[in-house]
Amino acid sequence: MKTRSPWSRRAALLVATLTAACETGGGGPTGAVNTRDLSVVDARVEDAAPPPDAAPPPDAAPASPDAELPDAAVPDAALPDAALPDAALPDAAPPDPVGEHVFHELAGLGVCAGSAPDAVELSFQLMDGETPILPYDTLSGGADPVSALALPAAFGLGAPDDVSLPDGTHLRLTPEANDGPSVDVPVTPTDVTFAWKGGEIHRHEERLLILMVDQSASMAGIGADGAVDVTQASDPLDQRIQVLRRVVESVPGEWWLSLVSFNGRFATLSVEFATPTLNRLALTNPGSLVPDEDGLGKLELGESGATPLADALDDVLTRIVDARSNANLNAQVLIVTDGVEDADPSSNNLAAVTEAYAQHMRGDRPAPVPVTVLQVSRSPLAPGAGRRMAGLGELACRTGGEYVFLRDQRALGALAEPVAAARLASRLVGTWRLTGASDLSGVSPGAYLATTRLRASLGAASQSFAFDAPADADPVVDTRGFVIKR
């Protein structure tokens, strides 16, 4: 089991450094171990991992991981549209790799308020074992693509087994704060689409996945006096780091990656790790002798301060997404956080930043930047435990991302398992969306938990998924959607 002891980290670093010095015939404790080429965020890094038998790189002094990017190289504001090349789609899009699948599982993901006033949207995956079924795939024995089968008439909504809904209603909305009665509403499926992350017009472009990691004091249970109380920690074992390691290992190898952390009053966009790169080992290197040598490893210590979430998102949009050299990348964000403290003023800007991501343009074309949010619940003994943050749910829904609430350490640990992380990574490609017409006139604005059962009949197979929290089930098993009624 991993330990958080700073001494054990420093001891491992010393041993590995001395070992490397002996093997290379010098270099001393100040010699670099596994140095990398560095670049500013306005230029992507394409250094591939060296083969196992390659000669070690020459010693060079490593840049500080916390070094801020040069102001001259990274503009503080988005470049004018005229400076951003309009990344047009290729004249001939590459053919889609059609696969033949069996519809084994309907995996529900979330529920959002629709773009229309009286509409709801349910996101889900169609699965063949651990393989997601995409719109151009076919089902076993059939010739039509799944997109031709996934019509509104093939889907329906109703009550889960342990819930009784009045006739004519299909979805129950319960106030997230438990401060009012539930409201039951009808839902009629009107549209089913596959929502590619970043939009259909950008799906053949190179992808950039930006990992944002909450390093605030609450993640480690650090109080205002600097004392550590693990009973107050949202993530005392740094399981969020393991989740992101698994995701990095699971996304396609041609995706560009960037790593950003945030705490205190600002985000840390270091030259070494925030610069988009294809080199997986820069972010996660399981074979390294030094536990915290890679980008994610460096985040296993050092939590402090508040959660400048909105400011960090603003920095990422301005300094990475809108950097000139990244203008042809289809960018999205995966963020892990336990939410913004009530007293943190940066949360006041979250709505504005959400709109900036949702309405983002590249040249004269829409290029929304999806944000997938993994919200880790606060410790059961900490203020705000078990509460979802409405602003985070809205951020995910408005930008075309996904919202995942992890109720406790067991849920976070489960997501670090290879199969679960691979499923999470597959959602970053895109998900199916069902839009349903509803009557929300009797629903007051606010945050709600949505209960329903989604059914799908495709070809000869029928599957269903319950968005539910059964009273007799483990509290971790809460699959209800998180809906923000505007």
C-alpha positions in Angstrom: 0.0 0.0 0.0 1.3 3.5 -0.9 2.4 5.7 1.9 2.2 9.5 2.2 5.3 9.8 4.3 7.6 12.5 2.9 10.6 10.8 4.4 9.9 7.6 2.4 9.6 9.7 -0.8 12.8 11.5 -0.2 14.6 8.3 0.7 13.4 6.7 -2.5 14.5 9.7 -4.5 18.0 9.7 -2.9 18.5 5.9 -3.4 17.4 6.2 -7.1 19.5 9.2 -7.8 22.6 7.6 -6.3 21.9 4.4 -8.2 21.6 6.3 -11.4 24.8 8.2 -10.7 26.7 4.9 -10.1 25.4 3.3 -13.2 26.2 6.3 -15.4 29.6 6.8 -13.9 28.9 10.2 -12.4 26.5 13.0 -12.3 26.2 13.1 -8.5 23.0 13.9 -6.6 22.3 16.9 -8.8 22.4 14.9 -12.0 19.1 14.6 -13.8 17.2 11.3 -13.8 15.1 10.6 -16.9 15.1 14.2 -18.1 12.7 15.4 -20.8 12.7 18.0 -23.5 10.6 21.0 -22.2 8.6 23.5 -24.1 6.2 26.3 -23.3 2.4 25.7 -23.5 2.4 27.5 -26.8 4.2 24.7 -28.5 3.4 21.0 -28.1 5.9 18.4 -27.1 6.2 15.3 -29.3 9.0 13.4 -27.5 8.1 9.8 -27.6 9.3 7.4 -24.9 12.8 6.0 -25.7 13.0 2.2 -26.4 14.2 0.1 -23.4 17.7 -0.4 -24.9 18.2 3.3 -25.9 21.1 5.1 -24.4 20.2 7.4 -21.5 19.8 11.1 -22.3 22.6 13.4 -21.4 22.5 15.0 -18.0 20.7 18.3 -17.8 19.3 20.3 -14.9 15.5 19.6 -14.8 13.2 22.5 -14.7 11.2 23.2 -11.6 7.8 21.5 -11.9 6.1 24.5 -10.3 7.8 27.0 -12.7 5.3 29.4 -14.1 5.1 29.7 -17.9 6.9 32.8 -19.4 4.4 35.6 -19.8 5.8 36.4 -23.2 5.3 32.9 -24.5 1.8 32.4 -23.0 -0.7 35.2 -23.6 -3.1 36.1 -20.7 -6.0 36.4 -23.1 -7.3 34.4 -26.0 -5.7 35.2 -29.3 -8.0 37.2 -31.8 -10.0 34.9 -34.0 -7.9 36.1 -37.0 -4.8 34.7 -35.4 -6.3 31.3 -34.9 -6.2 29.1 -38.1 -9.6 27.7 -38.9 -9.0 24.0 -38.6 -11.1 22.6 -41.3 -12.1 19.0 -41.5 -10.1 16.9 -43.9 -11.4 16.8 -47.4 -12.0 13.1 -47.0 -12.7 11.9 -43.5 -11.0 8.6 -42.6 -13.4 5.6 -42.7 -14.9 4.6 -39.4 -13.7 1.2 -38.1 -17.0 -0.5 -38.2 -17.3 -3.4 -35.6 -20.0 -6.0 -35.2 -21.3 -6.2 -31.6 -23.8 -7.8 -29.3 -25.9 -5.4 -27.2 -25.2 -6.7 -23.8 -25.7 -3.7 -21.5 -27.3 -0.3 -21.2 -25.1 1.8 -18.9 -26.7 4.9 -17.6 -24.4 7.9 -17.0 -26.3 11.0 -16.1 -29.4 13.3 -16.5 -29.3 16.9 -17.5 -31.9 19.6 -18.0 -32.2 20.0 -21.7 -31.4 23.1 -23.7 -35.1 23.6 -24.3 -37.1 24.8 -21.2 -39.3 21.6 -21.0 -36.8 18.9 -21.9 -34.4 16.5 -20.1 -31.4 14.7 -21.5 -30.2 11.3 -20.4 -26.7 10.2 -21.3 -25.8 6.5 -21.6 -23.5 3.9 -23.2 -24.5 0.9 -25.2 -22.0 -1.8 -24.3 -20.8 -5.1 -25.7 -18.9 -6.4 -22.6 -16.3 -3.7 -22.0 -16.5 -2.4 -25.5 -18.7 0.7 -26.2 -21.0 0.4 -29.2 -20.6 3.5 -31.5 -23.1 4.8 -34.0 -21.4 3.4 -37.1 -21.1 -0.1 -35.6 -23.6 -2.9 -36.4 -25.3 -5.4 -34.2 -24.6 -9.1 -34.7 -26.7 -10.5 -37.6 -27.7 -7.0 -38.9 -26.5 -4.7 -41.6 -27.8 -1.4 -40.5 -25.6 0.9 -38.3 -26.7 1.3 -34.7 -27.5 4.9 -35.4 -30.3 3.7 -37.7 -31.7 1.5 -34.9 -31.3 3.9 -32.0 -34.5 5.8 -32.7 -36.8 7.5 -30.1 -39.4 4.7 -30.5 -36.7 2.1 -29.4 -36.4 3.8 -26.0 -38.8 4.3 -23.0 -38.7 5.5 -19.4 -40.5 4.2 -16.4 -40.2 3.4 -12.7 -37.4 1.4 -11.2 -38.5 -1.8 -9.4 -38.5 -0.2 -6.0 -40.3 3.0 -7.0 -44.0 3.6 -7.7 -44.7 6.5 -10.1 -48.2 7.8 -10.9 -49.7 6.9 -14.2 -48.5 9.1 -17.0 -45.2 10.0 -15.3 -41.8 8.6 -15.9 -39.2 10.5 -13.9 -39.0 11.6 -10.2 -37.1 14.7 -9.2 -36.1 14.8 -5.5 -34.6 18.0 -4.1 -30.9 17.3 -3.5 -31.0 19.0 -0.2 -34.0 17.0 0.9 -35.8 20.3 1.7 -39.0 19.7 -0.2 -41.3 17.2 -1.8 -40.4 15.1 -4.9 -42.0 16.0 -8.2 -43.0 13.3 -10.8 -43.0 14.4 -14.4 -43.8 12.8 -17.8 -41.0 12.2 -20.3 -41.5 11.4 -24.0 -38.4 10.5 -26.0 -38.0 12.8 -29.0 -34.5 12.4 -30.2 -31.5 10.0 -29.8 -28.0 11.0 -30.9 -24.4 10.1 -30.3 -22.7 13.2 -28.8 -19.0 13.2 -29.8 -17.0 15.1 -27.3 -16.3 18.5 -28.8 -19.0 18.1 -31.5 -19.5 16.0 -34.7 -17.6 18.5 -36.9 -14.5 18.1 -34.8 -14.4 14.4 -34.2 -11.8 13.6 -36.8 -9.4 16.2 -35.4 -6.5 15.3 -33.0 -7.7 15.3 -29.4 -6.3 17.0 -26.3 -7.2 15.8 -22.9 -6.4 18.2 -20.1 -6.2 16.6 -16.6 -7.0 19.1 -13.8 -6.2 17.9 -10.2 -7.5 19.5 -7.0 -4.6 20.0 -4.6 -6.5 22.0 -2.0 -6.0 21.3 1.7 -9.3 19.5 2.1 -8.2 16.7 -0.1 -5.6 15.8 2.5 -7.5 16.9 5.6 -5.2 19.9 6.3 -6.8 22.4 8.6 -6.4 26.2 8.8 -3.6 25.7 11.4 -1.7 23.4 9.1 -2.4 20.3 11.1 -3.4 17.1 9.3 -6.5 15.2 10.3 -7.1 12.3 7.9 -10.6 11.8 9.2 -11.4 15.2 7.5 -9.6 14.3 4.2 -11.6 13.8 1.0 -8.8 11.7 -0.5 -6.3 10.6 2.2 -4.8 7.9 0.1 -4.4 9.9 -3.1 -6.7 7.5 -5.0 -7.5 10.3 -7.5 -4.0 10.1 -8.7 -4.4 6.4 -9.4 -7.7 7.0 -11.2 -5.9 9.5 -13.5 -3.0 7.1 -14.1 -5.5 4.5 -15.3 -7.2 7.0 -17.5 -3.9 8.0 -19.1 -3.2 4.3 -19.7 -6.6 3.8 -21.3 -7.1 6.7 -23.7 -5.9 6.2 -27.3 -2.1 6.7 -27.7 -2.5 9.4 -30.3 -4.3 11.7 -27.8 -2.3 14.7 -26.6 -2.2 15.1 -22.8 -1.7 18.0 -20.4 -1.6 18.1 -16.6 -2.6 21.0 -14.4 -3.1 21.2 -10.6 -4.8 24.0 -8.7 -4.9 25.1 -5.0 -4.4 28.2 -3.0 -5.1 31.2 -5.3 -4.1 29.9 -8.7 -3.5 27.0 -11.1 -0.1 25.6 -11.6 0.7 25.3 -15.3 4.2 24.1 -15.3 6.2 24.0 -18.5 7.1 20.4 -17.9 3.6 18.9 -17.5 1.0 21.4 -18.8 2.6 21.5 -22.3 0.5 19.1 -24.4 2.6 16.0 -25.1 2.2 12.5 -26.6 4.7 11.1 -24.1 2.7 9.1 -21.6 5.7 8.5 -19.4 5.9 12.2 -18.7 2.7 11.9 -16.7 2.7 8.3 -15.5 5.8 6.1 -15.5 5.1 2.9 -13.5 8.6 1.6 -14.2 10.3 4.6 -12.6 12.6 4.1 -9.6 11.6 7.4 -8.2 8.0 7.4 -6.9 7.3 11.0 -7.6 9.3 11.5 -10.7 6.4 11.6 -13.2 3.8 14.4 -13.4 1.1 12.6 -11.4 3.5 11.3 -8.9 4.6 14.9 -8.0 1.0 15.6 -7.0 0.9 12.9 -4.2 2.1 15.5 -1.7 1.8 19.3 -1.4 -1.9 19.8 -0.8 -2.7 23.2 0.7 -5.0 26.2 0.5 -8.4 26.7 -1.0 -9.9 25.6 -4.3 -9.6 28.2 -7.1 -11.7 26.2 -9.5 -13.1 28.9 -11.7 -9.8 30.7 -12.0 -8.0 27.5 -12.8 -10.5 26.7 -15.6 -10.2 30.2 -17.0 -6.4 29.8 -17.1 -6.6 26.5 -18.9 -9.0 27.9 -21.5 -6.8 31.0 -22.1 -3.3 29.5 -21.8 -3.7 26.0 -23.2 -6.9 25.6 -25.3 -6.5 28.9 -27.0 -2.7 28.8 -27.5 -1.9 29.2 -31.1 -0.1 25.9 -31.5 -3.1 24.0 -30.0 -5.7 25.7 -32.3 -6.2 22.5 -34.4 -6.8 20.2 -31.3 -10.2 19.1 -30.1 -9.7 19.8 -26.4 -11.6 18.6 -23.4 -11.1 18.6 -19.6 -11.2 15.9 -17.0 -11.3 17.4 -13.5 -11.1 15.7 -10.1 -12.2 17.8 -7.1 -14.1 17.7 -3.9 -15.8 21.0 -4.7 -15.3 24.7 -3.9 -15.3 25.9 -0.3 -18.3 28.2 0.5 -15.9 31.0 1.4 -13.8 30.8 -1.8 -14.5 33.9 -4.0 -13.4 32.1 -7.2 -16.7 30.2 -7.1 -18.5 33.4 -8.0 -17.0 33.2 -11.5 -17.9 29.6 -12.2 -21.1 30.4 -14.1 -19.3 32.8 -16.4 -16.4 30.3 -17.0 -19.0 27.6 -17.7 -20.5 29.7 -20.5 -17.1 30.5 -21.9 -16.4 26.7 -22.2 -19.9 26.0 -23.6 -19.9 28.8 -26.1 -16.2 28.5 -27.1 -15.4 29.3 -30.7 -12.5 28.3 -32.9 -12.3 30.9 -35.6 -15.9 31.2 -36.8 -17.0 27.7 -35.8 -18.5 26.5 -32.5 -15.9 24.5 -30.6 -17.3 23.8 -27.1 -14.8 22.4 -24.6 -16.4 19.5 -22.7 -15.7 19.2 -19.0 -16.1 15.9 -17.3 -16.3 16.3 -13.5 -15.3 13.7 -10.9 -16.6 15.2 -7.7 -15.2 13.4 -4.7 -17.4 13.7 -1.6 -16.0 15.3 1.4 -15.1 13.1 4.4 -18.2 12.0 6.3 -16.9 14.0 9.3 -16.2 17.2 7.2 -18.7 20.0 6.5 -20.6 19.4 3.2 -20.1 15.7 3.2 -22.4 13.8 0.8 -23.5 16.9 -1.1 -23.2 17.4 -4.8 -22.2 20.9 -6.0 -24.8 22.4 -8.3 -22.1 24.5 -10.1 -20.1 21.4 -11.0 -23.2 19.6 -12.3 -24.1 22.7 -14.5 -20.5 22.9 -15.7 -20.6 19.3 -17.0 -24.1 19.5 -18.5 -23.6 22.9 -20.2 -20.3 22.0 -21.8 -21.3 18.5 -23.1 -19.3 16.7 -20.5 -20.3 14.2 -17.8 -20.8 14.6 -14.0 -19.8 11.7 -11.7 -20.3 11.9 -8.0 -18.1 9.6 -5.9 -19.9 9.2 -2.5 -16.9 8.0 -0.5 -13.4 6.5 -0.7 -14.8 3.1 -1.8 -16.4 4.7 -4.8 -13.2 6.5 -5.7 -11.1 3.4 -5.2 -13.5 1.4 -7.4 -13.0 3.9 -10.2 -9.2 3.3 -10.0 -9.8 -0.4 -11.0 -8.6 -1.0 -14.6 -12.0 -1.9 -16.0 -13.8 1.0 -14.4 -11.1 3.5 -15.5 -11.2 2.1 -19.1 -15.0 2.7 -19.2 -14.5 6.2 -18.0 -11.9 6.8 -20.7 -14.3 5.5 -23.3 -16.8 8.1 -22.3 -14.3 10.8 -23.2 -14.8 9.8 -26.9 -18.5 10.4 -26.7 -21.8 9.1 -25.3 -25.3 8.5 -26.4 -27.9 11.1 -25.5 -31.7 10.8 -25.3 -33.7 14.0 -25.3 -37.2 13.8 -23.8 -40.0 16.3 -23.9 -41.4 16.9 -20.4 -43.5 19.2 -18.3 -41.2 21.0 -15.8 -43.6 23.9 -15.1 -44.2 22.6 -11.6 -40.5 22.2 -10.8 -38.9 25.1 -9.0 -35.3 26.1 -9.9 -32.7 24.2 -8.0 -30.7 21.0 -7.8 -32.5 17.6 -8.0 -31.7 13.9 -8.0 -33.5 12.1 -10.9 -35.0 8.6 -10.5 -36.1 6.6 -13.5 -35.5 3.5 -15.5 -34.3 3.8 -19.1 -35.1 0.9 -21.5 -33.8 0.2 -25.0 -34.7 -2.3 -27.6 -32.2 -2.6 -30.4 -32.5 -5.4 -32.9 -33.4 -8.6 -31.0 -31.9 -7.4 -27.7 -33.5 -5.3 -24.9 -31.7 -3.9 -21.9 -32.5 -1.4 -19.2 -30.8 0.7 -16.5 -32.2 2.1 -13.3 -31.2 5.6 -12.2 -31.9 4.9 -8.6 -30.7 4.6 -5.0 -32.5 1.6 -3.5 -33.2 2.0 0.2 -31.8 -1.4 1.1 -28.7 -1.1 -1.1 -25.2 0.0 -0.2 -25.2 3.8 0.0 -22.4 3.9 -2.6 -24.9 2.4 -5.1 -26.6 5.7 -6.0 -27.0 6.0 -9.7 -29.5 8.9 -9.7 -28.9 11.7 -12.1 -28.0 15.2 -10.9 -30.3 17.7 -12.6 -30.1 21.5 -12.3 -33.4 23.2 -13.1 -32.8 26.7 -14.3 
